[in-house]
């Protein structure tokens, strides 16, 4: 099933998105979780500070459905 992924910071570089907020489309198995989508893209779940599923903050164990949009954000830095 197709899932759209938006990634920011260091995670964006891992998934191959050119600019922050660019969408990367992936095909994952039915029943996949946010964590398994991240791992499919080469992102360790430990790197994800905030995950958002279809516009709502979620746990990495949340199941994704066909056409879902997942946002992955690393820890924030700066001051």
N, C-alpha and C positions, 0 to 999 in steps of 0.2 A: 504494500500500500504506500501511497505517496504522502510524505510529510515535508513541510517547509520548515527550515531552521534559520533563525537569525542568531548571529553570534557577535560578541563584542570583545574588545581587548585582546589578550593573548589567545583566547579561544578562537577568535575570528581568523587569526593567522593559521591555526591548526586545521580548521575546516576548509580553508582556501577561499574565503570571501575576500573580495578586493577592498571593499569599504565597510565601515561600521554600518550595521543594519541591512546589508545585502542579504538576500535570501538564497540559501542553498537547498535545492530539492533533493531528497533521498528516497529510495525505496527500501522499506523495512518490512519485516514480517508482521502479520496481524498479531495483536497482543503485546507489541513492543511497549516498553516503558520509556520515560524520558531518559533514564540512565542508559538504557540499551541503545537509544538513538545517539546519545553522546559518544558512547563507546564505539559504535559503528563508524563515527566520524573521526575516531582517534583521540577523543577527549576523555581523559580520566574523570569519572564522576567527582573525585576529590578536588578537581579544578573548578567545579561549578559552585559559585557562591549563591547565585539566584537563578532559578529556573521558572519560566513562565510558559503556561500551556493555554493557548487560545485566549491570551490577554489576562489570565489570572495566575498569580504566584502559585506554585505547586511543589510537591515533594518529588524527588527523583524517581520514586516508585509509581508515579501516576502513569496510567496507561494512555497511549496516544491512539487516536482513531484516524481513519482515512481523511486526508486533507487538513489535518491538524497543523497548527503553527507552534513551534517550540522556540523559545528564546533562551539562550545560554549566556550567562554573565559571570565573569571571574570576580574575585574580590576587588573592591574598589581601592584605589590608592590616591594619594595626593593630599593637599591640605588647604 
